[in-house]
Amino acid sequence: MKRLFQTLAGLITLWVLGGFLGVMLDPARAYFWTQSLMWGLLSSVILAPALIFVEISGLADPKPSTSTRSTQFFEVDENVGIRRTKSPTDKTGWPYS
């Protein structure tokens, strides 16, 4: 399915480029090339969401193998602390009651 959408995307890309070059290089038949270019652009807009969906779903690995993936753990630094200096007006207890 992925290969089909990629092939269609390539053909539509050639269609859009051909329409653009036709408009630029063949002004005698500009109406034909403009219509062709617009239909090619419409086709690309319609195909783009399907192509994106197929590409994203292909990235998700349905069966992750445990041999290739390693488990990563986060290290927590327990030495991090806030030093608090006592001031002469500091009251004990929270919230000072």
Buried (B, 14 or more C-beta within 10 A) or exposed (E): EEEEBEEBBEEBEEBBEBBBEBBEEEEEEEEEBBEBBEBBBEBBEEBEEBBEEBEEEEEEEEEEEEEEEEEEEEEEEEEEEEEEEEEEEEEEEEEEE
